Amino acid sequence: MFNFALIGAGRIGKMHAEIIHAHPETNLKFVYDVNSEFANEVANISNAKVVKTPEDAINSQETNAVLIASATPTHIQFIKMSAKAGKPVFCEKPIDLDINKVNECKKELKDIKSPIQIGFNRRFDLSHSKAQQARLNKEIGDLEMIIITSRDPSAPGLDYLNVAGGFFRDTTIHDFDLSRFILGDDPIVQVSAFGENLFDENVKIAKDFDTAMFILKSKSGVLIHINNSRRAVYGYDQRVEVFGSKGMVISNNQTINSLERYTTSSTSSKDLIHFFFIERYQQAYRDQFNSFVEIIKTNKKPKVTFDDGQKALIIANAAYESYQNKKIVDINYD
Ligand SMILES: NC(=O)c1ccc[n+]([C@@H]2O[C@H](COP(=O)([O-])OP(=O)(O)OC[C@H]3O[C@@H](n4cnc5c(N)ncnc54)[C@H](O)[C@@H]3O)[C@@H](O)[C@H]2O)c1
């Protein structure tokens, strides 16, 4: 049994706690959150102990691995603390909002062997990963275009917006990573980004975007289009199209059930798609965790590494530069 320390017991922390508790080989041992009410609520899932400091959770002899699901600006301090204590780390995306802090962290931990996995859960979605396999196996011939539609059902509140770090670094970062995943060893080299505030008052107050579009280009010339919205009245809209010389694969939206209605007023009418990420990516979050448990056992390289987190942030930063300067930006990973 591997004992876990969970840092951060908010929206996604609670979901991770349930996954840790349900896994036959892991146990939720300690929970730390600056908000002890949240910590208590999550600890109740599995009789975990609520501790007063992150050190109590991470450095305990009883802790075998750490799962970081706290607010983004706190990730790096907990990654460092865990890795230096020799514990395998799973950390939610993004690693941080400041690339200098990410680079410094990488340097500081370069001789430390603790595996660090970053929470780009979409790589573990069965349909998205089949689309990636279709590209790798050349089922669609030579890859020419990737089109990603990623729209949330509704915008988050102001509290979240104020700490999340902006649409491109917090949300589109998933799509930048998914593009990198499908492209494999063909790096993204250019980005052009547009952002607008069309409908959400809180987003306006936070000086953020609720609508965005991107065109990116890979080194071999593959073109990638990403479109994001913070509001889709029909649910969490997640579609990936991978197009090549011999055809196309689509990872489409998934409805809660597969019933189709045929009536006098419509045909092929389906129930709604999943509401949001916890429902839509349930299988991916579980498989992501299963993969991390294998890393704890084998000490192998995680399927999503610290470098993947760093590169996705570099692309997000280049996207902001493109938006601000109204130009296509070359991406430099050095
Ligand atoms: N992979 C995904 O699909 C996904 C989905 C949602 C959120 N996230 C990421 O997970 C992280 C948390 O997001 P959320 O939606 O759960 O937010 P949230 O606001 O619901 O939860 C964050 C929690 O962190 C706690 N916290 C803040 N500072 C802390 C500190 N210094 N020490 C310990 N706890 C602290 C807060 O009290 C809160 O309980 C963010 O980095 C976010 O980007 C990832």
The ligand as an SDF file (V2000), in Angstrom:
LIG
                    3D

 44 48  0  0  0  0  0  0  0  0999 V2000
   -6.0790   18.8130  -14.7480 N   0  0  0  0  0  0  0  0  0  0  0  0
   -7.2600   19.3610  -14.6860 C   0  0  0  0  0  0  0  0  0  0  0  0
   -8.1740   18.9910  -15.4020 O   0  0  0  0  0  0  0  0  0  0  0  0
   -7.5080   20.4600  -13.6830 C   0  0  0  0  0  0  0  0  0  0  0  0
   -8.8150   20.8630  -13.4350 C   0  0  0  0  0  0  0  0  0  0  0  0
   -9.0260   21.8720  -12.4870 C   0  0  0  0  0  0  0  0  0  0  0  0
   -7.9590   22.4360  -11.8210 C   0  0  0  0  0  0  0  0  0  0  0  0
   -6.7010   22.0360  -12.1170 N   0  0  0  0  0  0  0  0  0  0  0  0
   -5.5440   22.6440  -11.4240 C   0  0  0  0  0  0  0  0  0  0  0  0
   -5.5970   22.2260  -10.0590 O   0  0  0  0  0  0  0  0  0  0  0  0
   -5.2060   23.2870   -9.1930 C   0  0  0  0  0  0  0  0  0  0  0  0
   -6.3420   23.5590   -8.2120 C   0  0  0  0  0  0  0  0  0  0  0  0
   -7.4800   23.9280   -8.9360 O   0  0  0  0  0  0  0  0  0  0  0  0
   -8.9600   23.8210   -8.2990 P   0  0  0  0  0  0  0  0  0  0  0  0
   -9.8900   24.0020   -9.4360 O   0  0  0  0  0  0  0  0  0  0  0  0
   -9.0800   22.6180   -7.4390 O   0  0  0  0  0  0  0  0  0  0  0  0
   -8.9670   25.1430   -7.4190 O   0  0  0  0  0  0  0  0  0  0  0  0
   -9.6670   25.3810   -5.9980 P   0  0  0  0  0  0  0  0  0  0  0  0
   -9.5960   26.8420   -5.7890 O   0  0  0  0  0  0  0  0  0  0  0  0
  -10.9880   24.6930   -5.9410 O   0  0  0  0  0  0  0  0  0  0  0  0
   -8.7080   24.6220   -4.9790 O   0  0  0  0  0  0  0  0  0  0  0  0
   -7.4270   25.0730   -4.6350 C   0  0  0  0  0  0  0  0  0  0  0  0
   -7.1820   24.6800   -3.1940 C   0  0  0  0  0  0  0  0  0  0  0  0
   -5.8270   25.0380   -2.8700 O   0  0  0  0  0  0  0  0  0  0  0  0
   -5.8510   25.5110   -1.5330 C   0  0  0  0  0  0  0  0  0  0  0  0
   -4.6380   26.2890   -1.2740 N   0  0  0  0  0  0  0  0  0  0  0  0
   -4.3450   27.5630   -1.6540 C   0  0  0  0  0  0  0  0  0  0  0  0
   -3.1270   27.9180   -1.2050 N   0  0  0  0  0  0  0  0  0  0  0  0
   -2.6450   26.8350   -0.5490 C   0  0  0  0  0  0  0  0  0  0  0  0
   -1.4370   26.5750    0.1420 C   0  0  0  0  0  0  0  0  0  0  0  0
   -0.4600   27.4910    0.2470 N   0  0  0  0  0  0  0  0  0  0  0  0
   -1.2740   25.3550    0.7270 N   0  0  0  0  0  0  0  0  0  0  0  0
   -2.2440   24.4080    0.6280 C   0  0  0  0  0  0  0  0  0  0  0  0
   -3.4210   24.6000   -0.0040 N   0  0  0  0  0  0  0  0  0  0  0  0
   -3.6110   25.7980   -0.5970 C   0  0  0  0  0  0  0  0  0  0  0  0
   -7.1310   26.3230   -1.4320 C   0  0  0  0  0  0  0  0  0  0  0  0
   -7.5130   26.5460   -0.0940 O   0  0  0  0  0  0  0  0  0  0  0  0
   -8.1000   25.4220   -2.2000 C   0  0  0  0  0  0  0  0  0  0  0  0
   -8.7270   24.4850   -1.3550 O   0  0  0  0  0  0  0  0  0  0  0  0
   -4.8630   24.4620  -10.1090 C   0  0  0  0  0  0  0  0  0  0  0  0
   -3.4790   24.4640  -10.3410 O   0  0  0  0  0  0  0  0  0  0  0  0
   -5.5930   24.1570  -11.4090 C   0  0  0  0  0  0  0  0  0  0  0  0
   -4.9590   24.6910  -12.5530 O   0  0  0  0  0  0  0  0  0  0  0  0
   -6.4540   21.0540  -13.0140 C   0  0  0  0  0  0  0  0  0  0  0  0
  1  2  1  0
  2  3  2  0
  2  4  1  0
  4  5  1  0
  4 44  2  0
  5  6  2  0
  6  7  1  0
  7  8  2  0
  8  9  1  0
  8 44  1  0
  9 10  1  0
  9 42  1  0
 10 11  1  0
 11 12  1  0
 11 40  1  0
 12 13  1  0
 13 14  1  0
 14 15  2  0
 14 16  1  0
 14 17  1  0
 17 18  1  0
 18 19  2  0
 18 20  1  0
 18 21  1  0
 21 22  1  0
 22 23  1  0
 23 24  1  0
 23 38  1  0
 24 25  1  0
 25 26  1  0
 25 36  1  0
 26 27  1  0
 26 35  1  0
 27 28  2  0
 28 29  1  0
 29 30  1  0
 29 35  2  0
 30 31  1  0
 30 32  2  0
 32 33  1  0
 33 34  2  0
 34 35  1  0
 36 37  1  0
 36 38  1  0
 38 39  1  0
 40 41  1  0
 40 42  1  0
 42 43  1  0
M  CHG  2   8   1  16  -1
M  END
$$$$
